[in-house]
């Protein structure tokens, strides 16, 4: 009788461990950071005062012009400057964004997006972009380049620059 009881306990323990054992050695999925949208979050491994979230580029169909869209978060008590360097086909494009203390600058929403003339990268590809703020080293990320095919992106596609009128004024 005792052997049956011990066997039952051993079988139950084996079933319980077998059913839950995988979760003991597997990483918990909810603790792994990821970018849940079209853009990417720039990893803050350098201690930079600014955080860049959901960064992406919306470009024209031929990829000549793009708008950098992102949310730039400043949690410090001082105004900060973010320097963005895009490794475009035509060379390096450098832009800066000033972000007020304790605020979020949403490029393309409450602040104009960063216009990238002569981008040379068509939608569907990625482009290397370097983000730097404060005294931190900065971070390099491959940003996705998207087109305006989706309705929520259509208003963010950059307009071509107006061509100067060749007719002299009288």
N, C-alpha and C positions, 0 to 999 in steps of 0.2 A: 504494500500500500504506500509506504514511504517512497519507494522508488518511482511509482507512478506520479506522485505529487512533485517530486524533484524533477522528473522528466517533463511534466507539464510546465513547471516554472522555467526550466531551461529552454523549452520550445517558445514560450511567450517572450522570454528575454531576447532570444535570437530573432524572432519576428519584429520586435520593437526596435532593436538595434539595426536590423536590416532595413527597416522602413525609414528610419530617421538618420542612419549613419552617414548618408551622402551629404546631408546638410552640415554635418560636423566638420567636414574637410573641404567643402566647396566655399568659395568666397560669396558673401552675401551680395546679391545683385543690386540692391538699393543703395549700397555704399560706394558703388563705382561711379565716379563723375562722368557725365556725358553731355553733349549738346543736343537738347530735344527739339531743335528747330532747324531751319535751313542754314543758318549761320553757325559759327563755332565760337565757343568761349575760349579766350586766351588764358592759358594756365598761368596762375600767379605763383611762380616758383622763385621769383627774384625779389619779392618784398616791395614791389612797385606801389606807389601811392594810389594809382588809378587801376581800375579793373575794366577790362573790355569784354563785353558779352554780346553774343549773337552777331558776330561780325561776318559780313558778306559783301560782295560787290555785285551791283545790278548794272549790266552793260547793255549797250545797243546790240542789235543782231550781228553786226560785223565786228563788234568788240573794240571799236576805235575809242569810245568814250565810256567811262564807268563812274558810278557813284558808290563810294564806300559807305555802307550802312552799319551802324553798331550802337550799342548803349555803352557809354563811358561813365563809370561810377567813381565818384570822389568821396571817400569816407573820411578824409582828413579835415582839419580845421583851416586849411589854407587853400587858395586857388592853386591849381596845378595845370601843367601843360603836357599834352600827349603828343609825341612826335611819331608820325606814321611814315614809313618808307616802303614804297611799293616797287618791286623789281619787275617793271613792265617790259614789254618787248622793245620799246623805244629807249629804254634806259631807266634810271631810278627817278621816281617821282616822290618828292618829300612834301608833306603837309603837316600842319600843327593844329591842334584843337585846344582851346582854353576851357577848363571846367571849373566852375565855382565850387567853393568849399561846401561840403555836405549836400551835394546835388548829383543829379544824373543828366547828362547831355545825350539825348537820343538823336544821333545823326540820321536825318531823314524824317524825323518826327517834330521835335521842338527846336532843333538846330538843323541848319542846312547840311546835307550830306557833303562829304569831301569829293569834289569833282576830280576825276582822274582823266585828263586829256591824254591822247596818244597811248592809251592802255595797251592795245594790240593783243588782247586776250578774249577769245570768243566765249559766249555762255556755254557752260558744260565743262569747262576746264577749271583749274585752280591756279592761283598766282601767289608767290611768296610775298608776305608782308611782314615787316618788322615794326613792333610797337615798343616804345620806350617812354618812361615817365620818371621824373625825379632823378635820384642818383642811382637808381636800379639799372642793372645791365640791359634789360629789355628781353623781349621774346619774339621768336620767329614762328609764323604760322602760315600754312597754305590755305588761303581763303577761297571758298567756292565762288565762281563767277556765274551768276544767274541772269536770265533774260527776263523780259517783262511779260512773258506768256501767262503767268498766273495773275489773276485780277488784283490780288493784294500787293503785287510788285509793279503793276503797270504804271502807277503814278510816280515810281522812283527811278524809271529809266531816264537817263539824262537827255536833254534836248541838244542837238548840234548847235554849235556857236553860230550866231548870225554872220553871214558873209557881208563884208563892207560893200556898200553901194558904189559902183564904179562911175555913176553919173555925178558930175560936179554940180554943186549947188549954185544957183544963180544969185 
